Amino acid sequence: MAADVALSQALAYARDLKNLYEVSRAREEETVRAHDKLRAAYQQSLVYAIDLKKTHRPGLARRLALEAGLATREAEVIAQSGLLHDLGKIGVPERILRKPGPLTEEEWSVMRRHPLTGAQIVAPLEFFSDGALIVRHHHEREDGSGYPDGLSGETIPLGARVVAVADVYDALTSDRPYRRGLTHAAALERLAAEAGRTLDSRLTRLFTDMLADAPPGQPVRD
């Protein structure tokens, strides 16, 4: 009888040890997965930071805002939004961001979420409420073909329309995994072709005139 009790206790102890071991292994695996995710997010953030250093978009957005007659404070908010507008891409997998070929519809679905993600990141900053709207809507298009909300024309916040023009120019003149960047002149021609269709026609005209007088990298008047 005593032997049976001892055996039962030993088996119960063994089961407890096994359960503890399995829980411990599960926690270790979860820790490893969390570490891998953090490392991937860190690497992606570094890539994004490098991209930000390379771009002149914030300065162009500020210049365009001033050319459009906006006050200095509004122009600064737009410039800051131009700097942060793609912040939501830290939530997009690197394999999609750096894919050398066309994205699949599923990949585009992931990519199109980045304005919402970026807006959610900056939304808690009460002083940056206007900037959050710009971040959310910088991919809206004049003809309603943009995202995330399919806004069109003047229903798109003015700051978002300003950032969109500067962003498209920057994208056209930057190298991408799937193509080389266009020349300054070729990019301005493409912008002119999009005026009134995907981009605000007045802002596009102001932008092309502004860069015709002083292309990026040359001194400009404020």
C-alpha positions as CSV (number, residue, x, y, z in Angstrom):
1,M,0.0,0.0,0.0
2,A,2.7,2.4,1.0
3,A,4.6,1.5,-2.2
4,D,1.6,2.3,-4.3
5,V,1.3,5.7,-2.6
6,A,4.9,6.4,-3.1
7,L,4.6,5.4,-6.8
8,S,1.6,7.6,-7.3
9,Q,3.5,10.5,-5.6
10,A,6.5,9.9,-7.8
11,L,4.4,9.8,-11.0
12,A,2.6,13.0,-9.9
13,Y,5.9,14.6,-9.2
14,A,7.2,13.5,-12.6
15,R,4.1,14.9,-14.3
16,D,4.6,18.2,-12.5
17,L,8.2,18.4,-13.5
18,K,7.2,17.6,-17.1
19,N,4.6,20.4,-17.0
20,L,7.1,22.8,-15.6
21,Y,9.6,21.9,-18.2
22,E,7.0,22.4,-21.0
23,V,5.9,25.7,-19.6
24,S,9.6,26.8,-19.3
25,R,10.3,25.7,-22.9
26,A,7.2,27.6,-24.2
27,R,8.3,30.7,-22.4
28,E,11.8,30.4,-23.8
29,E,10.5,30.0,-27.3
30,E,8.2,33.0,-26.8
31,T,11.1,35.1,-25.5
32,V,13.1,34.1,-28.6
33,R,10.2,35.0,-30.9
34,A,9.8,38.3,-29.1
35,H,13.5,39.0,-29.4
36,D,13.5,38.2,-33.1
37,K,10.5,40.6,-33.6
38,L,12.3,43.4,-31.7
39,R,15.5,42.9,-33.7
40,A,13.5,43.0,-37.0
41,A,11.7,46.1,-35.8
42,Y,15.0,47.7,-34.8
43,Q,16.6,46.9,-38.1
44,Q,13.6,48.3,-40.0
45,S,13.6,51.5,-37.9
46,L,17.3,51.9,-38.8
47,V,16.5,51.6,-42.5
48,Y,13.7,54.1,-42.1
49,A,15.9,56.5,-40.3
50,I,18.5,56.3,-43.1
51,D,15.8,57.0,-45.7
52,L,14.7,60.0,-43.7
53,K,18.2,61.4,-43.7
54,K,18.4,61.0,-47.5
55,T,15.2,62.8,-48.3
56,H,14.7,66.5,-48.9
57,R,10.9,66.1,-48.7
58,P,10.4,68.0,-45.4
59,G,12.1,71.1,-46.8
60,L,10.2,70.9,-50.1
61,A,6.9,70.6,-48.2
62,R,7.7,73.6,-46.1
63,R,8.7,75.7,-49.1
64,L,5.6,74.7,-51.0
65,A,3.4,75.6,-48.0
66,L,4.9,79.0,-47.8
67,E,4.5,79.5,-51.6
68,A,0.8,78.6,-51.2
69,G,0.4,81.5,-48.7
70,L,0.3,79.5,-45.5
71,A,1.6,81.0,-42.2
72,T,5.0,80.0,-40.9
73,R,3.5,77.9,-38.1
74,E,1.3,76.0,-40.5
75,A,4.2,75.5,-42.8
76,E,6.3,74.1,-40.0
77,V,3.5,71.6,-39.0
78,I,3.4,70.5,-42.7
79,A,7.2,70.1,-42.8
80,Q,7.2,68.0,-39.6
81,S,4.4,65.9,-41.1
82,G,6.5,65.5,-44.2
83,L,9.2,64.1,-42.1
84,L,6.9,61.7,-40.2
85,H,4.4,60.8,-42.9
86,D,5.8,57.4,-43.6
87,L,6.4,56.5,-40.0
88,G,3.7,53.8,-40.3
89,K,6.0,51.8,-42.6
90,I,7.8,50.5,-39.5
91,G,4.8,48.1,-39.3
92,V,5.3,46.9,-42.9
93,P,7.5,43.8,-43.3
94,E,10.9,44.4,-44.8
95,R,10.3,41.9,-47.5
96,I,7.5,44.1,-48.8
97,L,9.3,47.4,-48.4
98,R,12.4,46.2,-50.3
99,K,10.7,43.9,-52.8
100,P,12.4,44.4,-56.1
101,G,9.3,43.6,-58.2
102,P,5.6,44.5,-58.2
103,L,3.6,43.9,-55.0
104,T,0.8,41.4,-54.9
105,E,-2.7,42.6,-54.0
106,E,-2.2,41.1,-50.5
107,E,1.1,43.0,-50.1
108,W,-0.5,46.2,-51.3
109,S,-3.2,45.7,-48.7
110,V,-0.5,45.6,-46.0
111,M,1.3,48.6,-47.5
112,R,-1.9,50.7,-47.7
113,R,-2.3,50.4,-43.9
114,H,0.8,52.5,-43.2
115,P,-0.9,55.9,-43.2
116,L,-3.3,54.7,-40.6
117,T,-0.5,53.2,-38.5
118,G,1.5,56.4,-38.7
119,A,-1.5,58.5,-37.7
120,Q,-2.2,56.2,-34.7
121,I,1.4,56.6,-33.6
122,V,1.4,60.4,-33.6
123,A,-2.3,60.9,-32.6
124,P,-1.6,60.9,-28.8
125,L,0.5,64.1,-29.3
126,E,-2.2,66.7,-28.6
127,F,-0.1,69.5,-30.1
128,F,0.2,67.6,-33.4
129,S,-3.5,66.9,-34.1
130,D,-3.2,68.7,-37.5
131,G,-0.1,66.7,-38.3
132,A,-1.9,63.4,-37.5
133,L,-4.5,64.3,-40.2
134,I,-1.8,65.0,-42.7
135,V,0.0,61.7,-42.0
136,R,-3.3,59.8,-42.3
137,H,-4.3,61.4,-45.7
138,H,-1.0,62.0,-47.5
139,H,-1.9,59.2,-50.0
140,E,-5.3,60.5,-50.8
141,R,-5.6,61.6,-54.5
142,E,-7.4,64.4,-56.2
143,D,-9.6,62.1,-58.2
144,G,-10.5,59.9,-55.2
145,S,-8.3,57.0,-56.2
146,G,-6.1,57.2,-53.1
147,Y,-6.2,55.7,-49.6
148,P,-7.1,55.1,-46.8
149,D,-10.4,56.9,-47.1
150,G,-10.8,57.7,-50.8
151,L,-11.1,61.4,-50.3
152,S,-11.0,63.7,-53.3
153,G,-10.4,67.4,-54.1
154,E,-10.7,69.9,-51.3
155,T,-12.0,67.2,-48.9
156,I,-8.4,66.2,-48.6
157,P,-6.7,68.4,-45.9
158,L,-4.6,71.1,-47.5
159,G,-1.5,70.0,-45.6
160,A,-1.9,66.5,-46.9
161,R,-2.2,67.8,-50.5
162,V,1.1,69.8,-50.0
163,V,2.9,66.7,-48.6
164,A,1.6,64.6,-51.4
165,V,3.1,66.8,-54.1
166,A,6.5,66.9,-52.4
167,D,6.3,63.2,-51.7
168,V,5.6,62.2,-55.3
169,Y,8.5,64.4,-56.5
170,D,10.8,62.8,-53.9
171,A,9.6,59.3,-54.9
172,L,10.1,60.0,-58.6
173,T,13.7,61.3,-58.1
174,S,14.7,58.6,-55.6
175,D,16.2,55.2,-56.5
176,R,13.9,52.2,-55.7
177,P,14.7,48.5,-55.6
178,Y,12.7,48.1,-58.9
179,R,13.9,51.2,-60.8
180,R,16.3,54.1,-60.9
181,G,15.2,57.6,-59.9
182,L,14.1,60.1,-62.6
183,T,16.0,63.3,-63.4
184,H,14.8,66.6,-62.0
185,A,13.3,67.6,-65.3
186,A,11.6,64.3,-66.0
187,A,10.1,64.3,-62.5
188,L,8.6,67.8,-63.1
189,E,7.1,66.6,-66.3
190,R,5.5,63.6,-64.6
191,L,4.2,66.0,-61.9
192,A,2.6,68.2,-64.5
193,A,0.9,65.2,-66.0
194,E,-0.6,64.3,-62.7
195,A,-1.9,67.8,-61.9
196,G,-5.7,67.9,-61.5
197,R,-5.8,64.1,-61.8
198,T,-4.1,62.7,-58.7
199,L,-2.4,65.9,-57.4
200,D,-3.8,69.3,-56.6
201,S,-3.4,71.3,-59.8
202,R,-2.7,74.7,-58.1
203,L,-0.1,73.2,-55.7
204,T,1.6,71.2,-58.4
205,R,1.9,74.4,-60.5
206,L,3.4,76.3,-57.6
207,F,5.8,73.5,-56.9
208,T,7.1,73.2,-60.5
209,D,7.5,77.0,-60.7
210,M,9.3,77.0,-57.3
211,L,11.7,74.3,-58.4
212,A,12.2,75.8,-61.8
213,D,13.6,78.9,-60.0
214,A,15.6,77.0,-57.4
215,P,16.0,73.2,-57.8
216,P,16.7,71.1,-54.6
217,G,20.1,71.7,-53.2
218,Q,20.3,75.4,-54.3
219,P,19.7,78.3,-51.9
220,V,16.1,79.6,-51.8
221,R,14.3,82.6,-50.4
222,D,11.9,82.1,-47.5
